[in-house]
Amino acid sequence: MAGIYVVILDVNVQSMLARTAAGFFSKKLDTEVKIKTFYIQPDLSVHAEEVQINDKKHLPMLYVGEMNGKISLTDIADELRVKSLIMDDVLVNIVTYEDEYTTNLAELFATNDEKPKEKHNPKIYLDKLHMSNGHVVVWDQNKDKPEKESMDYSHLDVDSIHLSMENMSFLGDTISGVISRLSATDKSGFKIDRLASSSPFIVSSRLLDFKNLNLTSHSTDLDLDLKFIYSNYKDYRKFVDSVMIIANIRPSQLTLSDLRYFSPKMSMMTDTLQIKGLISGCVNDFTANKFSFSFKDSTS
């Protein structure tokens, strides 16, 4: 009976900690946070189950089925260092609702104070991250019906996400880290079989920068340095003429029909090219330098 009593006590303590943690984050974020199970072990290992953060309309914005992490004991007001974070069954749901002009994520962190407060963004470091069974949705209800044949940047629905990263940092609006491996599939059918980079990447509100990037998708295999330059994230909605691309492509293989997810007319072009060179400019107006390609054994 004593052993049973201890188990019941542990469950009760875990439930109490989960309610306390959910209440703390609900107050901090000014929205509803639900946590089924939450506890911290003496070695600062954290375990949580069924973590859900709702938006202002009380609909799920973030859900994590199971999460295990380990944190370092630092002054978390200025710096949070997480040694490892493992997440399974993850949903990120970013929505712009009908007749609204900002996403539920932006709305959650908006302030109604008349006098703007000075922002204090603590530094966040994450040594190792592993996510499995991830699902990310970015949906604008004000736009027309989603595209069925190609990528639709107003209606992204990316599933089967498996991600491993190292040495991540979140400093202001800049995220940096090393992607050991990423695979994912968009609803259009576009699939990343493998994406990896041996060098740290940088993503901010004005820049995306990958060095030593390897990307395998369908029959395409690319080795390149890739940089996107833009004025803000909204430029992705007008990707063709608003995002500046700079790419240094090392000898790579490109199958033209794999571009059908961005331009459906390419679906009939099944040729595979060997390419290398420098490209700069927007999709609708770009320049190629020192660029070469070959097709089979007879054309180059």
Disulfide bonds with the S-S distance in Angstrom:
none
